[in-house]
Amino acid sequence: MIPRHYLFDTFRGERVHLGVCGSVAAYKALELTRALVHLEMPVEVTLTTAATQFVTPMAFRAVGAAAVHTAPFHLEDPFQHLQPGELARAVAVVPATANILAKMAHGLADDLLSTQLLACPGPVLVAPAMNPRMWLASATQANVQVLRQRGVRFVGPDSGAVACGDMGTGRLAPVEEIFVEILRLITPQDLAGMRILVTLGPTREYFDPARFWSNPSTGTMGASLAVAAALRGAEVTAVCGPVDIALPRSVRRIDVISAQEMFTAAMDLFPSVDMALCTAAVADFRPPRQETKYKKDGQSLALTFAPNPDILAAMGKTKAPHQRLLGFAAETGDLAAAAAAKLERKNADLMAANPIGQAEAGFASPTNRMVVVDRSGRTESWPVLPKTEVAWRLLSWLASL
Ligand code: CTP
């Protein structure tokens, strides 16, 4: 399953051509097709003859492929076979065998997929899958080097157990990684060269070894921003509170537990970044921590909480003129006024406020309703949008400041 925060509407209508080679991993190309089709991206598929021994053209049609090609020539239109690769924004070969890598490296065009690959003008991505000895063979490695030099993008292969029982490098990369890399290939790299820090998720403030004080943040807004920034070419580091949310490998992840740990990790990184996106629901207070477990004795438990450091405010105090800061505010009442006041108080550049207690916004919701304010006083009120769309818009706004 591709995580929801990897699904950006902005790719609707972008064509992808998918080549599938003969490998046990070929069935994973079906999940990839389904995910691209879910974004309303038209996908045409070419199966090699070997691939048809593992997966059928019908299966690809059934998950929504716009067309599936297996035979090289059509009597009615002998050049139709070149079209899918020519029209697509990107071509991906998933899984890619040692054989197709060799053909690509040497310019062979002896079947439909290799012919399309030789003729396609656009970017090409390959996700190899093969026996580890085949991957490490000097012939394959030399072909990989040639293809990399020509600008072919590689995802994987990964290490682990492969189908024949061998251990080593040769497993197909996870489908969600391949999916993200395909999207990245067709995304304008408007944030290339930017270093971006994201704080996300809740923090946990332990008061004994078994119990903590926290909040229900799922990290979805921050993860959407991290993925969007990575797709747009930024070098992203995410400082994550304890939350089980997927991030692509291209995002550097630093896991922390408490607000103080998050503060230390984020402030260490802050001087070296161009933007900091503070989405974490940091616990504003922490209880005193006892190293032995509290035992119930029929009495109430009274703890005095101490204030935690405010990461966004600390960044606002030390930020350099080129640095941009995004903050979030969960508010009741007048969102715009509250956002403007918080922007000022924390010296942020952009503040996004969402209402508390509404089904379509805030914690654990895949959507958000936002009022966004910048330092010039520009204020926008957005309708209910997927958090991925909110993330895309916020990054565009920040980049324009
Ligand atoms: N923030 C932070 N460190 C904290 C607390 C908050 O970085 N210790 C950041 C959040 O990531 C978010 C913004 O500050 O970007 C939220 O500000 P906050 O003052 O906590 O606002 P609310 O949580 O909305 O609550 P209140 O204004 O009631 O304090």
Boltz pocket constraint, residues with backbone or C-beta under 6 A from the ligand:
constraints:
  - pocket:
      binder: B
      contacts: [[A, 199], [A, 259], [A, 278], [A, 279], [A, 280], [A, 281], [A, 282], [A, 283], [A, 284], [A, 308], [A, 309], [A, 310], [A, 311], [A, 312], [A, 313], [A, 326], [A, 327], [A, 328], [A, 329], [A, 330], [A, 331]]
      max_distance: 6.0
